[in-house]
Amino acid sequence: MLSPDAPASRLILWVLLALIVVVLAVRAVRKDRREYGRFKRFERTRNRQRMMRKWLIDSVAVFGGSSVILLLLVWRYLPLFLDAVNEWPPFRWLRGLVEDTGGFIPGVALGAGIALIVGTVIAVYLARKSGDVPTIGDIGAILPRNRTELRYGAALSVNAGLVEELMFRLAVPTVVFGASGSAPAAVIASILLFGSLHVYQGLPGIVGSTVIGAVLMLLFLSTGSIIVPIVVHALIDLRSLVLIPVLVFGVARVRA
């Protein structure tokens, strides 16, 4: 575990941060794009399931394992990061708004939730009429086509909610904060990195993922609990990889 008081800790964190960025960037540009390109050409469900299983194991090992290692190294920086965020003027303003307006922010959150539900209902209705599912980014190929793929879709969704939130809402921003000493830099850099890793989905996917990452970060910082963004992230993915395929295409009835 690195100590904030150790002179060499900041240099170690800069090296660690550079390594993280390089590895994730190379992985996103080369590995993820290549594998997703292959996946889109698969016709047999056996090949699709094999790739889904590979993605699941790979995500647990890379993002889950890296998150645990990073958090063990920078755990003593986490409370310092959260304290610095609480003193950040925009966040102090938001916290004051929550306190001054009473139910305004919960009302906004409720409205956003209702909008998401209504949007999903509309998307399902339109998809049933046209046979096409509207998506943000190039994710149509990964939508499950049968009952077995549906189970992989559910597993990938829950896993993404857990390991990606540990990585991009806890580990990465804490490493950036420890290296730079800047809470705004930690928040912004982790959001941009999260969005850019969805390059395989094209520009709309990058933009959409960046916006979602910003919302998830806001949920984490405003609640102080990593459980909230984990659950929300998992629900967003379950909506795409389970709910819509079941309601639109009836894949739960298709055996494989």
RODREN-872855 format. One line per 8 residues: number of its first residue (from 0); their letters; for each residue x, y, z of N, C-alpha, C. Coordinates in Angstrom, 3 decimals. Example, Ala and Ser with C-alpha at 12.3 -4.5 7.8 and 13.67 -1.06 7.14 Angstrom:
<rs>
0> AS> 13.190,-5.690,7.800,12.300,-4.500,7.800,13.200,-3.300,7.800  12.850,-2.250,7.080,13.670,-1.060,7.140,12.900,0.030,7.870 .
</rs>
This chain:
<rs>
0> MLSPDAPA> 0.843,-1.194,0.000,0.000,0.000,0.000,0.880,1.247,0.000  0.608,2.151,-0.951,1.400,3.367,-1.042,0.942,4.389,0.001  1.901,5.103,0.533,1.599,6.110,1.549,1.628,7.500,0.927  0.614,8.339,1.197,0.626,9.717,0.693,1.813,10.531,1.207  2.428,10.084,2.301,3.547,10.815,2.889,4.902,10.393,2.321  4.931,9.288,1.600,6.204,8.800,1.053,6.603,9.622,-0.162  7.829,10.131,-0.232,8.271,10.987,-1.349,8.169,10.312,-2.709  8.391,8.996,-2.737,8.402,8.299,-4.034,7.014,7.896,-4.517 .
8> SRLILWVL> 5.997,8.055,-3.670,4.664,7.564,-4.026,4.102,8.245,-5.267  4.281,9.563,-5.365,3.705,10.278,-6.515,4.350,9.826,-7.823  5.658,9.633,-7.820,6.327,9.162,-9.027,5.834,7.770,-9.407  5.688,6.912,-8.412,5.191,5.561,-8.681,3.799,5.621,-9.283  2.964,6.515,-8.765,1.598,6.628,-9.269,1.560,7.180,-10.693  2.461,8.108,-11.023,2.527,8.607,-12.394,2.900,7.492,-13.360  3.880,6.683,-12.968,4.286,5.553,-13.812,3.136,4.567,-13.941  2.469,4.293,-12.829,1.335,3.368,-12.834,0.210,3.901,-13.708 .
16> LALIVVVL> -0.063,5.199,-13.622,-1.122,5.806,-14.426,-0.798,5.721,-15.914  0.427,6.018,-16.271,0.837,5.928,-17.676,0.679,4.505,-18.188  1.046,3.532,-17.363,0.914,2.129,-17.752,-0.551,1.762,-17.957  -1.422,2.224,-17.058,-2.853,1.940,-17.171,-3.411,2.492,-18.476  -3.099,3.756,-18.768,-3.630,4.412,-19.960,-3.146,3.702,-21.228  -1.859,3.380,-21.285,-1.304,2.728,-22.473,-1.930,1.356,-22.678  -1.999,0.566,-21.615,-2.544,-0.790,-21.731,-4.008,-0.749,-22.153  -4.807,0.111,-21.509,-6.229,0.181,-21.843,-6.451,0.736,-23.242 .
24> AVRAVRKD> -5.638,1.719,-23.657,-5.790,2.293,-24.991,-5.458,1.264,-26.068  -4.357,0.555,-25.893,-3.970,-0.476,-26.872,-5.023,-1.574,-26.914  -5.516,-1.948,-25.753,-6.541,-2.982,-25.669,-7.805,-2.554,-26.407  -8.234,-1.301,-26.204,-9.465,-0.813,-26.821,-9.325,-0.703,-28.336  -8.195,-0.146,-28.794,-8.019,0.125,-30.218,-7.744,-1.145,-31.005  -6.969,-2.026,-30.447,-6.566,-3.220,-31.196,-7.413,-4.443,-30.839  -7.404,-4.845,-29.587,-8.066,-6.092,-29.203,-9.590,-5.993,-29.288  -10.183,-4.985,-28.625,-11.637,-4.895,-28.565,-12.249,-4.685,-29.951 .
32> RREYGRFK> -11.666,-3.787,-30.749,-12.210,-3.532,-32.085,-12.079,-4.763,-32.974  -10.946,-5.449,-32.877,-10.740,-6.632,-33.712,-11.721,-7.744,-33.325  -11.859,-7.983,-32.018,-12.732,-9.065,-31.574,-14.196,-8.753,-31.878  -14.591,-7.499,-31.701,-15.984,-7.163,-31.986,-16.262,-7.250,-33.484  -15.279,-6.889,-34.296,-15.428,-7.048,-35.738,-15.628,-8.502,-36.120  -14.869,-9.401,-35.493,-15.046,-10.836,-35.738,-16.417,-11.285,-35.259  -16.807,-10.806,-34.071,-18.078,-11.220,-33.481,-19.251,-10.876,-34.398  -19.194,-9.705,-35.030,-20.295,-9.284,-35.898,-20.440,-10.184,-37.123 .
40> RFERTRNR> -19.374,-10.902,-37.474,-19.441,-11.796,-38.637,-19.897,-13.203,-38.269  -19.976,-13.499,-36.975,-20.391,-14.832,-36.547,-21.877,-15.048,-36.857  -22.183,-16.210,-37.387,-23.573,-16.601,-37.630,-24.005,-17.705,-36.668  -23.082,-18.598,-36.342,-23.411,-19.725,-35.461,-23.397,-19.268,-34.006  -24.421,-19.660,-33.277,-24.520,-19.241,-31.882,-23.397,-19.823,-31.032  -22.860,-20.984,-31.432,-21.752,-21.572,-30.683,-20.547,-20.639,-30.667  -20.251,-20.041,-31.811,-19.133,-19.098,-31.871,-19.428,-17.831,-31.076  -20.662,-17.371,-31.153,-21.044,-16.179,-30.399,-20.941,-16.442,-28.892 .
48> QRMMRKWL> -21.402,-17.601,-28.461,-21.337,-17.928,-27.035,-19.896,-18.065,-26.567  -19.062,-18.629,-27.400,-17.655,-18.785,-27.049,-17.008,-17.414,-26.837  -17.322,-16.461,-27.730,-16.755,-15.119,-27.594,-17.321,-14.405,-26.371  -18.612,-14.568,-26.112,-19.212,-13.952,-24.929,-18.572,-14.483,-23.646  -18.340,-15.790,-23.629,-17.698,-16.397,-22.465,-16.279,-15.865,-22.299  -15.574,-15.696,-23.397,-14.223,-15.144,-23.366,-14.241,-13.713,-22.818  -15.194,-12.909,-23.297,-15.300,-11.530,-22.824,-15.583,-11.485,-21.323  -16.438,-12.379,-20.862,-16.792,-12.396,-19.447,-15.581,-12.729,-18.580 .
56> IDSVAVFG> -14.875,-13.782,-18.936,-13.696,-14.187,-18.170,-12.615,-13.112,-18.237  -12.426,-12.564,-19.430,-11.415,-11.526,-19.638,-11.729,-10.284,-18.809  -12.991,-9.894,-18.754,-13.384,-8.708,-17.997,-13.158,-8.906,-16.504  -13.534,-10.079,-16.015,-13.316,-10.370,-14.593,-11.838,-10.315,-14.262  -11.014,-10.920,-15.131,-9.578,-10.988,-14.861,-8.916,-9.616,-14.993  -9.208,-8.903,-16.086,-8.508,-7.642,-16.362,-9.038,-6.506,-15.500  -10.321,-6.220,-15.629,-10.877,-5.083,-14.892,-11.062,-5.399,-13.408  -11.585,-6.592,-13.121,-11.763,-6.966,-11.720,-10.434,-7.112,-10.998 .
64> GSSVILLL> -9.511,-7.869,-11.603,-8.203,-8.079,-10.969,-7.416,-6.793,-10.839  -7.418,-5.971,-11.903,-6.684,-4.699,-11.857,-7.265,-3.769,-10.797  -8.586,-3.751,-10.683,-9.228,-2.886,-9.692,-8.804,-3.254,-8.281  -8.791,-4.541,-7.995,-8.399,-4.996,-6.652,-6.953,-4.603,-6.357  -6.074,-4.844,-7.308,-4.652,-4.514,-7.109,-4.461,-3.013,-6.926  -5.087,-2.229,-7.790,-4.942,-0.778,-7.698,-5.488,-0.241,-6.390  -6.652,-0.736,-5.994,-7.259,-0.245,-4.750,-6.428,-0.617,-3.533  -5.809,-1.785,-3.563,-4.917,-2.157,-2.464,-3.720,-1.206,-2.380 .
72> LVWRYLPL> -3.264,-0.753,-3.556,-2.112,0.148,-3.581,-2.468,1.566,-3.141  -3.654,2.043,-3.517,-3.976,3.469,-3.312,-5.101,3.683,-2.304  -5.404,2.686,-1.512,-6.550,2.795,-0.600,-6.437,3.999,0.336  -5.242,4.346,0.754,-5.062,5.459,1.681,-5.299,6.800,1.008  -5.307,6.818,-0.334,-5.588,8.056,-1.066,-7.086,8.293,-1.245  -7.888,7.246,-1.133,-9.319,7.368,-1.433,-10.030,8.393,-0.555  -9.884,8.342,0.784,-10.545,9.373,1.595,-10.032,10.778,1.300  -8.764,10.891,0.928,-8.222,12.206,0.561,-8.877,12.707,-0.726 .
80> FLDAVNEW> -9.077,11.802,-1.675,-9.745,12.154,-2.926,-11.179,12.618,-2.668  -11.910,11.880,-1.848,-13.302,12.231,-1.566,-13.387,13.549,-0.800  -12.466,13.775,0.114,-12.441,15.056,0.835,-12.170,16.209,-0.119  -11.251,15.999,-1.064,-10.931,17.047,-2.035,-12.126,17.335,-2.940  -12.877,16.293,-3.305,-14.073,16.485,-4.126,-15.104,17.305,-3.365  -15.259,17.020,-2.084,-16.230,17.748,-1.269,-15.894,19.233,-1.144  -14.624,19.586,-1.317,-14.211,20.988,-1.254,-14.159,21.641,-2.638  -14.438,20.884,-3.674,-14.440,21.402,-5.041,-15.663,22.307,-5.204 .
88> PPFRWLRG> -15.497,23.584,-5.591,-16.609,24.542,-5.634,-17.868,24.059,-6.353  -17.761,23.462,-7.563,-19.003,22.990,-8.207,-19.734,21.946,-7.378  -18.969,21.086,-6.705,-19.614,20.051,-5.913,-20.206,20.629,-4.637  -19.539,21.614,-4.063,-20.088,22.300,-2.892,-21.395,22.994,-3.257  -21.442,23.580,-4.477,-22.679,24.207,-4.946,-23.790,23.175,-5.087  -23.457,22.004,-5.677,-24.459,20.957,-5.857,-24.965,20.461,-4.508  -24.040,20.250,-3.580,-24.449,19.790,-2.253,-25.346,20.822,-1.576  -25.004,22.102,-1.727,-25.837,23.150,-1.162,-27.210,23.200,-1.808 .
96> LVEDTGGF> -27.256,22.935,-3.138,-28.533,22.908,-3.844,-29.422,21.799,-3.310  -28.817,20.647,-3.053,-29.578,19.521,-2.504,-30.143,19.889,-1.147  -29.319,20.526,-0.310,-29.767,20.877,1.035,-30.814,21.987,1.022  -30.663,22.952,0.099,-31.547,24.116,0.084,-32.890,23.845,-0.575  -32.900,22.939,-1.560,-34.127,22.713,-2.323,-34.925,21.511,-1.840  -34.445,20.856,-0.827,-35.209,19.748,-0.266,-35.391,18.615,-1.241  -36.610,18.492,-1.789,-36.916,17.350,-2.654,-36.637,17.593,-4.124  -35.982,18.705,-4.473,-35.767,19.001,-5.894,-34.919,17.939,-6.577 .
104> IPGVALGA> -33.746,17.643,-6.003,-32.842,16.673,-6.631,-33.447,15.275,-6.669  -34.043,14.782,-5.546,-34.724,13.480,-5.651,-35.821,13.488,-6.711  -36.512,14.653,-6.869,-37.545,14.757,-7.894,-36.963,14.650,-9.287  -35.808,15.293,-9.490,-35.132,15.196,-10.782,-34.716,13.757,-11.056  -34.157,13.108,-10.030,-33.749,11.710,-10.194,-34.944,10.818,-10.525  -36.081,11.065,-9.847,-37.286,10.291,-10.122,-37.769,10.542,-11.544  -37.723,11.818,-11.956,-38.127,12.155,-13.323,-37.249,11.486,-14.353  -35.936,11.445,-14.087,-35.016,10.788,-15.007,-35.313,9.293,-15.092 .
112> GIALIVGT> -35.624,8.696,-13.940,-35.967,7.278,-13.932,-37.233,6.988,-14.720  -38.243,7.858,-14.545,-39.483,7.689,-15.285,-39.241,7.871,-16.783  -38.394,8.870,-17.136,-38.072,9.105,-18.544,-37.385,7.893,-19.155  -36.494,7.250,-18.370,-35.807,6.055,-18.868,-36.796,4.926,-19.113  -37.744,4.749,-18.194,-38.749,3.699,-18.349,-39.630,3.977,-19.563  -40.099,5.237,-19.674,-40.946,5.596,-20.808,-40.182,5.442,-22.121  -38.903,5.868,-22.109,-38.083,5.724,-23.308,-37.909,4.270,-23.700  -37.754,3.411,-22.713,-37.610,1.982,-23.003,-38.890,1.420,-23.602 .
120> VIAVYLAR> -40.034,1.812,-23.041,-41.320,1.347,-23.561,-41.506,1.791,-25.007  -41.174,3.064,-25.290,-41.303,3.581,-26.648,-40.360,2.847,-27.598  -39.098,2.632,-27.131,-38.125,1.931,-27.962,-38.597,0.515,-28.284  -39.169,-0.156,-27.285,-39.669,-1.512,-27.502,-40.821,-1.496,-28.503  -41.713,-0.531,-28.349,-42.871,-0.433,-29.262,-42.406,-0.197,-30.700  -41.492,0.764,-30.880,-40.994,1.062,-32.218,-40.227,-0.119,-32.809  -39.463,-0.803,-31.943,-38.692,-1.945,-32.422,-39.611,-3.075,-32.883  -40.704,-3.280,-32.158,-41.645,-4.329,-32.572,-42.305,-3.996,-33.896 .
128> KSGDVPTI> -42.494,-2.715,-34.144,-43.117,-2.297,-35.395,-42.151,-2.416,-36.577  -40.890,-2.046,-36.332,-39.927,-1.986,-37.425,-39.005,-3.193,-37.493  -38.906,-3.944,-36.373,-37.987,-5.072,-36.325,-36.555,-4.671,-36.065  -36.347,-3.393,-35.737,-34.989,-2.894,-35.493,-34.965,-2.221,-34.133  -33.893,-2.462,-33.366,-33.769,-1.884,-32.032,-32.912,-0.631,-32.097  -33.448,0.539,-31.711,-32.626,1.749,-31.691,-31.601,1.671,-30.569  -30.348,1.910,-30.889,-29.283,1.838,-29.890,-28.378,3.052,-30.021  -27.677,3.350,-28.938,-26.655,4.393,-28.956,-25.316,3.690,-29.139 .
136> GDIGAILP> -24.733,3.827,-30.305,-23.494,3.122,-30.589,-23.765,1.795,-31.288  -22.713,1.209,-31.775,-22.798,-0.029,-32.548,-22.791,-1.232,-31.611  -23.960,-1.532,-31.022,-24.059,-2.675,-30.110,-25.102,-3.687,-30.568  -25.688,-3.463,-31.744,-26.744,-4.345,-32.201,-26.316,-5.792,-32.316  -25.069,-6.035,-32.724,-24.611,-7.409,-32.946,-24.554,-8.214,-31.660  -24.353,-7.532,-30.526,-24.164,-8.271,-29.277,-25.488,-8.613,-28.599  -26.604,-8.103,-29.114,-27.895,-8.421,-28.504,-28.141,-9.929,-28.592  -28.474,-10.571,-27.478,-28.680,-12.022,-27.469,-29.756,-12.464,-28.452 .
144> RNRTELRY> -29.549,-13.666,-29.021,-30.467,-14.196,-30.023,-31.212,-15.437,-29.549  -30.820,-15.979,-28.399,-31.497,-17.163,-27.878,-31.329,-17.219,-26.366  -31.882,-18.258,-25.762,-31.927,-18.350,-24.307,-30.533,-18.439,-23.682  -29.644,-19.194,-24.307,-28.295,-19.328,-23.747,-27.533,-18.015,-23.850  -27.621,-17.353,-25.002,-26.961,-16.059,-25.147,-27.541,-15.043,-24.175  -28.830,-15.184,-23.865,-29.463,-14.280,-22.913,-28.809,-14.391,-21.539  -28.455,-15.610,-21.152,-27.779,-15.793,-19.864,-26.410,-15.117,-19.869  -25.713,-15.220,-20.991,-24.423,-14.524,-21.098,-24.623,-13.008,-21.064 .
152> GAALSVNA> -25.689,-12.529,-21.711,-25.978,-11.103,-21.671,-26.216,-10.612,-20.250  -26.950,-11.403,-19.468,-27.200,-11.033,-18.073,-25.901,-11.041,-17.265  -25.077,-12.070,-17.483,-23.810,-12.163,-16.752,-22.871,-11.015,-17.114  -22.800,-10.689,-18.406,-21.949,-9.581,-18.846,-22.428,-8.260,-18.257  -23.743,-8.072,-18.164,-24.303,-6.833,-17.624,-23.961,-6.658,-16.151  -24.210,-7.697,-15.370,-23.931,-7.609,-13.927,-22.434,-7.455,-13.683  -21.642,-8.212,-14.436,-20.189,-8.119,-14.271,-19.683,-6.716,-14.624  -20.188,-6.134,-15.726,-19.765,-4.790,-16.122,-20.108,-3.784,-15.034 .
160> GLVEELMF> -21.301,-3.906,-14.469,-21.683,-2.997,-13.397,-20.722,-3.053,-12.230  -20.262,-4.247,-11.901,-19.373,-4.404,-10.747,-17.946,-3.990,-11.054  -17.308,-4.654,-12.018,-15.869,-4.438,-12.227,-15.553,-3.095,-12.862  -16.411,-2.608,-13.764,-16.126,-1.323,-14.401,-16.333,-0.157,-13.436  -17.285,-0.288,-12.533,-17.459,0.773,-11.538,-16.310,0.784,-10.535  -15.867,-0.385,-10.121,-14.703,-0.439,-9.231,-13.480,0.171,-9.912  -13.363,-0.060,-11.218,-12.206,0.425,-11.959,-12.275,1.924,-12.213  -13.403,2.394,-12.779,-13.460,3.767,-13.297,-14.114,4.774,-12.354 .
168> RLAVPTVV> -14.760,4.320,-11.314,-15.289,5.265,-10.334,-14.500,5.249,-9.038  -13.706,4.189,-8.817,-12.900,4.111,-7.593,-11.408,4.106,-7.890  -10.932,3.059,-8.560,-9.492,2.847,-8.693,-8.810,3.919,-9.541  -9.274,4.097,-10.783,-8.601,5.037,-11.692,-8.612,6.467,-11.165  -9.759,7.023,-10.734,-9.712,8.398,-10.225,-8.828,8.561,-9.000  -8.745,7.531,-8.170,-7.879,7.627,-6.992,-6.415,7.632,-7.400  -6.068,6.833,-8.408,-4.691,6.843,-8.916,-4.363,8.206,-9.523  -5.284,8.753,-10.320,-5.052,10.072,-10.929,-4.908,11.138,-9.852 .
176> FGASGSAP> -5.746,11.071,-8.838,-5.658,12.054,-7.747,-4.335,11.927,-7.011  -3.924,10.697,-6.729,-2.667,10.498,-6.023,-1.480,11.007,-6.813  -1.548,10.879,-8.146,-0.443,11.325,-8.984,-0.448,12.831,-9.189  -1.630,13.399,-9.415,-1.724,14.820,-9.776,-2.047,15.730,-8.610  -2.703,15.180,-7.580,-3.149,16.008,-6.467,-4.382,16.828,-6.790  -5.027,16.568,-7.931,-6.168,17.357,-8.379,-7.417,16.500,-8.452  -8.436,16.847,-7.670,-9.703,16.120,-7.720,-10.420,16.328,-9.045  -10.503,17.567,-9.590,-11.150,17.740,-10.902,-10.480,16.913,-11.993 .
184> AAVIASIL> -9.142,16.880,-11.996,-8.434,16.089,-12.999,-8.766,14.609,-12.855  -8.870,14.142,-11.623,-9.185,12.733,-11.380,-10.569,12.385,-11.904  -11.545,13.249,-11.645,-12.923,12.996,-12.077,-13.019,13.028,-13.595  -12.496,14.092,-14.204,-12.625,14.269,-15.654,-11.849,13.202,-16.416  -10.623,12.913,-15.979,-9.800,11.933,-16.688,-10.432,10.549,-16.669  -10.978,10.155,-15.527,-11.566,8.817,-15.435,-12.820,8.711,-16.296  -13.612,9.803,-16.373,-14.805,9.791,-17.221,-14.418,9.684,-18.694  -13.431,10.474,-19.110,-12.994,10.445,-20.511,-12.375,9.097,-20.887 .
192> LFGSLHVY> -11.617,8.516,-19.963,-11.010,7.212,-20.232,-12.087,6.149,-20.379  -13.075,6.188,-19.508,-14.185,5.231,-19.586,-14.897,5.336,-20.929  -15.177,6.568,-21.364,-15.870,6.748,-22.633,-15.040,6.309,-23.820  -13.753,6.638,-23.795,-12.896,6.325,-24.942,-12.690,4.828,-25.130  -12.831,4.046,-24.077,-12.648,2.606,-24.202,-13.786,1.932,-24.969  -14.852,2.685,-25.256,-15.952,2.145,-26.051,-15.790,2.501,-27.522  -14.539,2.656,-27.961,-14.259,3.037,-29.338,-14.798,2.016,-30.333  -14.909,0.764,-29.919,-15.415,-0.263,-30.828,-16.881,-0.019,-31.193 .
200> QGLPGIVG> -17.584,0.828,-30.427,-18.980,1.145,-30.709,-19.130,2.339,-31.646  -17.995,2.915,-32.072,-18.062,4.093,-32.932,-18.221,5.366,-32.117  -18.236,6.508,-32.808,-18.320,7.804,-32.135,-19.575,7.949,-31.277  -20.765,7.541,-31.755,-21.949,7.645,-30.888,-21.793,6.854,-29.590  -21.148,5.693,-29.676,-20.926,4.890,-28.476,-19.972,5.561,-27.510  -18.933,6.210,-28.034,-17.981,6.926,-27.181,-18.682,8.070,-26.461  -19.452,8.866,-27.220,-20.152,10.006,-26.622,-21.176,9.533,-25.593  -21.968,8.532,-25.967,-22.982,8.024,-25.044,-22.372,7.449,-23.780 .
208> STVIGAVL> -21.276,6.698,-23.924,-20.621,6.100,-22.758,-19.988,7.162,-21.870  -19.482,8.233,-22.472,-18.905,9.325,-21.691,-19.980,10.002,-20.849  -21.139,10.243,-21.447,-22.246,10.855,-20.707,-22.700,9.943,-19.574  -22.840,8.663,-19.868,-23.247,7.705,-18.831,-22.198,7.649,-17.726  -20.913,7.664,-18.107,-19.845,7.660,-17.113,-19.907,8.874,-16.205  -20.242,10.047,-16.772,-20.361,11.261,-15.971,-21.516,11.139,-14.972  -22.632,10.579,-15.422,-23.783,10.397,-14.532,-23.439,9.418,-13.406  -22.773,8.325,-13.751,-22.405,7.334,-12.739,-21.413,7.917,-11.736 .
216> MLLFLSTG> -20.479,8.738,-12.217,-19.543,9.387,-11.315,-20.272,10.345,-10.371  -21.221,11.088,-10.908,-22.004,12.004,-10.074,-22.784,11.234,-9.010  -23.345,10.096,-9.395,-24.067,9.269,-8.416,-23.143,8.804,-7.296  -21.940,8.373,-7.675,-20.985,7.905,-6.662,-20.586,9.027,-5.715  -20.217,10.176,-6.274,-19.722,11.265,-5.444,-20.824,11.886,-4.594  -22.042,11.948,-5.124,-23.128,12.582,-4.389,-23.697,11.684,-3.296  -23.628,10.364,-3.492,-24.143,9.438,-2.481,-23.055,8.931,-1.540  -21.804,8.950,-2.015,-20.713,8.415,-1.212,-20.682,6.908,-1.179 .
224> SIIVPIVV> -21.502,6.262,-1.998,-21.571,4.800,-2.023,-21.314,4.297,-3.431  -20.382,3.369,-3.582,-20.093,2.783,-4.880,-21.182,1.805,-5.299  -22.001,1.348,-4.341,-23.072,0.403,-4.640,-24.093,1.015,-5.594  -24.368,2.307,-5.419,-25.387,2.966,-6.251,-25.004,2.941,-7.731  -23.817,3.425,-8.133,-23.472,3.335,-9.560,-23.316,1.904,-10.063  -22.895,0.988,-9.196,-22.807,-0.419,-9.616,-24.181,-0.922,-10.036  -25.181,-0.669,-9.206,-26.546,-1.136,-9.495,-27.103,-0.448,-10.738  -26.919,0.883,-10.833,-27.443,1.626,-11.985,-26.775,1.167,-13.277 .
232> HALIDLRS> -25.451,0.989,-13.240,-24.713,0.518,-14.416,-25.231,-0.853,-14.850  -25.396,-1.754,-13.909,-25.889,-3.092,-14.238,-27.293,-3.026,-14.839  -28.148,-2.161,-14.284,-29.512,-2.045,-14.800,-29.530,-1.482,-16.218  -28.650,-0.516,-16.502,-28.570,0.040,-17.855,-28.197,-1.054,-18.854  -27.202,-1.864,-18.491,-26.780,-2.934,-19.398,-27.823,-4.042,-19.499  -28.472,-4.351,-18.387,-29.523,-5.373,-18.414,-30.685,-4.931,-19.308  -30.953,-3.639,-19.319,-31.995,-3.111,-20.204,-31.671,-3.440,-21.662  -30.384,-3.264,-22.040,-29.993,-3.478,-23.432,-29.822,-4.953,-23.772 .
240> LVLIPVLV> -29.207,-5.711,-22.866,-28.812,-7.083,-23.184,-29.787,-8.153,-22.690  -30.803,-7.745,-21.944,-31.784,-8.722,-21.465,-33.210,-8.260,-21.752  -33.569,-7.089,-21.230,-34.964,-6.649,-21.309,-35.434,-6.475,-22.753  -34.710,-5.703,-23.537,-35.132,-5.443,-24.919,-35.125,-6.718,-25.766  -34.070,-7.557,-25.711,-34.130,-8.806,-26.490,-35.311,-9.700,-26.109  -35.656,-9.721,-24.824,-36.782,-10.559,-24.395,-38.099,-9.989,-24.899  -38.301,-8.683,-24.716,-39.581,-8.078,-25.062,-39.764,-7.907,-26.562  -38.685,-7.611,-27.265,-38.788,-7.336,-28.709,-38.729,-8.623,-29.532 .
248> FGVARVRA> -37.722,-9.441,-29.246,-37.482,-10.616,-30.089,-37.898,-11.942,-29.450  -38.330,-11.904,-28.191,-38.750,-13.131,-27.541,-37.672,-14.175,-27.444  -36.405,-13.748,-27.214,-35.306,-14.704,-27.259,-35.349,-15.725,-26.123  -36.116,-15.413,-25.078,-36.211,-16.384,-23.974,-36.904,-17.659,-24.420  -37.625,-17.589,-25.513,-38.315,-18.787,-26.029,-37.511,-19.535,-27.072  -36.366,-18.975,-27.457,-35.542,-19.603,-28.512,-34.482,-20.476,-27.866  -34.529,-21.765,-28.139,-33.541,-22.679,-27.593,-32.264,-22.661,-28.414  -31.120,-23.000,-27.770,-29.843,-23.075,-28.498,-29.000,-24.175,-27.904 .
</rs>
